Amino acid sequence: MESIMHIEGGHPLIGEITVRGAKNFVPKAMVASLLADGPSQLRNVPLIRDVDVVSDLLGLHGVQVDFDQDRGVMTLDPRNVKAARRADIDALGGSSRIPILFCGPLLHQLGEAFIPELGGCNIGGRPIDFHLDTLRKFGAVVDKRPDGIHISSPAGGLKGTVVTLPFPSVGATEQTLLTAVRAEGITTLHGAATEPEIMDLINVLQKMGAIISVDTDRTIRIEGVSHLTGFRHTALPDRIEAASWGAAALATHGDIYVRGAHQPDMITFLNTFRKVGGAFDIDEEGIRFYHPGGPLRSIALETGVHPGFMTDWQQPMVVALTQAEGLSIVHETVYENRFGFTGALRQMGATIQVYKECLGSTPCRFGQRNFYHSAVISGPTPLHGADIAVPDLRGGFSHLIAALAAEGTSRVSGVDVISRGYEHFLTKLHQLDARVEYVDAA
């Protein structure tokens, strides 16, 4: 039976919630534990589905995973690492794209890895070609088979190499780091992603014994070492979840204190939040986001790789922009298919048009490829309740924000996908006095 969430909108979200470790970092740090010759401890771990998937995949490979969910403390012991049955990997891995990152560590530990068909949100192409090409550069042998991809290490082990990325891909940067740290020789990565989550992964790897330097021109150099030890690390907080709650406060005329939100990782979002007309107060424990009264202002917004405006911030911000005066323009340059969620917003009364043209300051790589990657939002438009279906993780949470801001009752299906990246989101909604409940579809 599919769970349906009933949301009675039109009420401001007011109260306090807490965010824990970043979804875009914690599973990657868990994978990094495979590289060690002893146990690791990771703190500030959120209870989200991606963490469950990686825990299960690690368990299949012989890693002992112990998770104190209340404290958010996880211990990972890889000393009995082993090959896993392909059928078991396929059963678990299909719901996530993270298994591709197991390749480097497994090649070092076992000499081979198997990758099934990969899942994840349908927000545009996330080809694994970068990953496979990178692994080949290290000397790995990639064999595509009907049931998945088999990857093996050459007789002499993986060797350092030069990797140049055509776009600062987070996943390809993570793949290179996780493979290079124990490859023989020096690896130079040009065009690397430098998001805070990447830098925290580098922090973890350095604690394990890796030698990594980061230059200002997006060049990362990794000097391979023969072995790595376990780590003890506290994950950086989830800046995407924090911003999502900030946008929810703005859209619902609310006032939300997000304990755990970290200003240095959110500077670009905070600047945009203020330009739109939102207000925030920052202290050592978190950030208070609130609507100060008065009209919201339209803006021109362009997503980009760090330190630009994060693509995962775009969708919740678009909901808030439906309540801003005038025309707002949003140019998406990271994923080509990220405006699919706007259909539900139009159904709820928003005035949004999407375009194939680049409506940003400069043309992007999607401009000549027939993708709807720019949007014009006209506001303010009253939103009303509707029956809507969640399309993906970030779009789904944005739909929740829209339903909470709308007058009337909305029925939202497919909300379970939100648990991939938002810990206890229903409990947090109740903490903010949201009028929401689950019902079972007939």
Salt bridges, closest charged atoms under 4 A:
GLU8 OE2 - HIS11 NE2 2.96
GLU8 OE2 - ARG435 NH1 3.31
GLU16 OE2 - ARG259 NE 2.78
ASP50 OD2 - LYS23 NZ 3.44
ASP50 OD1 - ARG420 NE 3.10
ASP68 OD2 - ARG71 NH1 3.38
ASP77 OD2 - ARG79 NH2 2.61
ASP88 OD1 - ARG85 NH1 2.93
GLU112 OE1 - HIS150 NE2 3.04
ASP133 OD1 - ARG136 NH1 3.01
ASP143 OD2 - ARG145 NE 2.71
ASP147 OD2 - ARG86 NH1 3.68
GLU174 OE2 - LYS28 NZ 2.89
GLU184 OE1 - LYS159 NZ 2.72
GLU197 OE2 - ARG239 NE 2.72
ASP200 OD1 - HIS233 NE2 3.02
ASP215 OD2 - ARG221 NH1 2.34
GLU241 OE2 - LYS428 NZ 2.66
ASP255 OD2 - ARG288 NH2 2.67
ASP265 OD2 - HIS262 ND1 3.11
ASP281 OD2 - ARG288 NH1 3.00
GLU285 OE1 - ARG259 NH1 3.81
GLU302 OE2 - HIS331 ND1 2.59
ASP312 OD1 - ARG338 NH2 2.55
ASP312 OD1 - ARG394 NE 3.80
ASP387 OD2 - ARG411 NH1 3.73
GLU423 OE2 - ARG20 NH2 2.51
